[in-house]
Amino acid sequence: MATTVTQKGQVTIPKPIRDHLGIKPGSKVEFRRAADGSIVFERADGQKSSSRFADLVGSAGPGLSTDEIMAMTRGE
């Protein structure tokens, strides 16, 4: 996945990467050099990757229909 560096040295992190890492506005990220010389990009808070489903754990509550729960998992 490629992105373009601006004149200020900034890049936009592609949405699939932000979603995979659980990066939201205000999140801290870290770049580090791995032993093999490659660059690793990760969350700076040490949290593991989250998913949109992890954010919903415990939020459905009792009394919701299957359709309502499915709409929540789709972000509707």
C-alpha positions as CSV (number, residue, x, y, z in Angstrom):
1,M,0.0,0.0,0.0
2,A,1.7,3.2,-1.1
3,T,1.1,6.8,0.1
4,T,2.7,10.1,-0.9
5,V,4.9,12.2,1.4
6,T,3.9,15.9,1.5
7,Q,6.4,18.8,1.3
8,K,6.2,19.0,5.1
9,G,7.2,15.3,5.4
10,Q,3.8,14.1,6.3
11,V,1.9,11.1,5.1
12,T,-1.7,9.9,5.5
13,I,-1.9,6.5,7.1
14,P,-4.2,4.4,4.9
15,K,-7.6,3.5,6.5
16,P,-7.0,-0.3,6.4
17,I,-3.8,0.2,8.4
18,R,-5.5,2.6,10.9
19,D,-8.3,0.1,11.3
20,H,-6.0,-2.8,11.8
21,L,-3.9,-1.1,14.4
22,G,-6.9,0.6,16.1
23,I,-5.4,4.1,15.4
24,K,-7.8,7.0,16.0
25,P,-7.2,10.7,16.1
26,G,-4.8,11.5,19.0
27,S,-3.2,8.0,18.9
28,K,0.5,7.9,19.3
29,V,2.5,5.8,16.8
30,E,6.2,4.8,16.8
31,F,8.7,4.0,14.0
32,R,11.6,1.8,14.9
33,R,14.4,0.0,13.0
34,A,14.2,-3.8,13.2
35,A,17.3,-6.0,13.5
36,D,17.1,-6.7,9.7
37,G,17.1,-3.0,8.9
38,S,13.4,-2.7,8.0
39,I,11.3,0.0,9.6
40,V,8.4,-1.1,11.9
41,F,5.4,1.1,12.4
42,E,3.3,0.4,15.5
43,R,1.1,1.9,18.2
44,A,3.3,3.6,20.8
45,D,1.0,2.7,23.7
46,G,1.9,-1.0,23.4
47,Q,-1.7,-2.0,22.8
48,K,-2.3,-4.9,20.5
49,S,-4.3,-4.5,17.3
50,S,-7.9,-3.9,18.0
51,S,-10.8,-4.5,15.7
52,R,-14.2,-2.8,15.3
53,F,-15.6,-5.9,17.1
54,A,-13.4,-5.5,20.1
55,D,-14.8,-2.0,20.6
56,L,-18.3,-3.4,20.8
57,V,-17.6,-6.0,23.5
58,G,-20.1,-5.5,26.3
59,S,-22.0,-2.7,24.5
60,A,-25.0,-4.6,23.1
61,G,-26.7,-5.2,26.4
62,P,-29.9,-7.2,27.0
63,G,-33.0,-6.8,24.9
64,L,-31.5,-6.0,21.5
65,S,-32.7,-7.9,18.5
66,T,-30.3,-9.7,16.2
67,D,-30.8,-7.1,13.5
68,E,-29.9,-4.3,16.0
69,I,-26.7,-6.2,17.1
70,M,-25.7,-6.8,13.5
71,A,-26.2,-3.1,12.7
72,M,-23.9,-2.2,15.6
73,T,-21.2,-4.6,14.2
74,R,-21.4,-3.0,10.8
75,G,-21.1,0.5,12.3
76,E,-24.5,1.6,11.2
